[in-house]
């Protein structure tokens, strides 16, 4: 059974850092294209970072480019999102997701990914 469990969220001040983790079970992260999405209150979910199954190709939304880094940890079978230079507008629930197929892992569209985790809340205060 495929499961994703996100963790690592919390409350930080602007400029701070957090590292989100997504523990995967039922599959190996190195075999799937994956991504992080977020949803702020009153807004639609948006893709912020994606990584191909090869662990090399990545993509970021313009809003997080240069501040966030997505990575796979094959030994721990987890997906991570290192977030630095956090801004109040980064406040959201963050979810990890699996692409339905690596054939169309881009762009980071919600209809191309399955979100199975409960999410982890990130709150950034000014």
C-alpha positions in Angstrom: 0.0 0.0 0.0 1.4 3.4 -1.0 1.7 5.8 1.8 3.3 9.2 2.2 3.8 10.9 5.6 5.0 14.4 5.8 6.8 16.0 8.7 9.1 18.8 9.6 6.7 21.7 9.5 6.5 24.4 12.2 6.5 28.1 13.0 9.5 30.2 12.1 10.3 33.9 11.7 10.9 35.4 8.3 14.3 34.5 7.0 14.4 31.2 8.9 14.7 27.7 7.6 12.9 24.4 7.8 13.4 21.0 6.3 10.3 19.0 5.3 10.4 15.3 5.0 8.1 12.9 3.3 8.5 9.2 4.3 7.4 6.9 1.6 6.2 3.3 1.9 4.9 0.8 -0.6 7.3 2.1 -3.3 10.7 3.5 -3.7 11.2 7.2 -4.2 13.9 6.5 -6.8 11.3 4.9 -9.0 8.8 7.7 -9.2 8.7 11.4 -10.1 7.6 13.3 -7.1 6.8 16.9 -6.0 5.9 19.2 -3.2 2.6 21.1 -3.4 1.3 23.7 -0.9 -2.0 25.3 -0.2 -2.4 28.5 1.7 -5.6 29.5 3.3 -8.2 30.6 0.7 -5.9 29.7 -2.2 -5.6 26.8 -4.6 -2.9 24.2 -4.2 0.2 25.0 -6.2 3.3 23.0 -7.1 6.5 24.4 -5.6 9.1 21.8 -6.4 9.4 18.6 -8.4 12.1 16.0 -8.9 12.4 13.3 -11.6 12.9 9.7 -10.6 16.5 10.0 -11.7 17.1 12.3 -8.7 18.9 14.8 -11.0 16.3 16.8 -12.8 14.4 19.3 -10.7 12.0 22.1 -11.1 10.9 25.0 -8.9 8.2 27.5 -9.0 9.4 31.1 -9.5 8.2 32.0 -6.0 10.6 29.6 -4.4 13.5 29.3 -6.9 16.8 29.9 -5.2 15.4 29.4 -1.7 14.0 25.8 -1.7 15.8 22.6 -2.6 14.1 19.3 -3.3 15.9 16.0 -2.9 15.6 12.3 -2.6 17.2 10.2 0.1 17.2 6.7 -1.3 18.7 5.1 1.8 15.8 6.4 3.9 13.2 6.3 1.1 12.2 9.8 1.8 11.6 13.0 -0.2 12.9 16.2 1.3 12.3 19.9 0.9 15.0 22.2 2.3 13.5 25.7 2.7 15.6 28.7 3.4 14.9 32.4 3.4 11.3 31.8 4.4 8.8 34.5 3.8 5.3 35.1 5.3 3.9 34.2 1.9 5.4 30.7 2.2 2.8 30.0 5.0 0.8 27.0 3.9 0.1 23.4 4.3 2.7 21.4 2.4 2.0 18.1 0.8 4.2 15.6 -1.1 2.9 13.9 -4.1 3.6 11.2 -6.7 3.4 11.8 -10.4 0.9 9.5 -12.1 3.7 9.0 -14.7 7.1 10.4 -15.2 6.1 10.8 -18.8 4.3 14.0 -17.8 5.9 15.0 -14.5 6.1 18.5 -15.9 4.6 21.0 -15.4 3.7 20.7 -11.7 0.0 20.4 -12.3 -2.3 19.0 -9.6 -4.1 16.7 -12.1 -0.8 15.0 -12.9 0.0 14.1 -9.3 -1.6 12.0 -6.5 -1.5 13.6 -3.1 -1.7 10.9 -0.5 -0.2 12.5 2.6 -2.0 14.6 5.3 0.4 17.5 4.9 2.6 19.5 7.3 1.9 23.1 8.3 4.5 25.8 7.7 3.8 29.2 9.3 6.2 32.1 8.8 5.8 35.2 10.8 7.1 38.6 9.9 
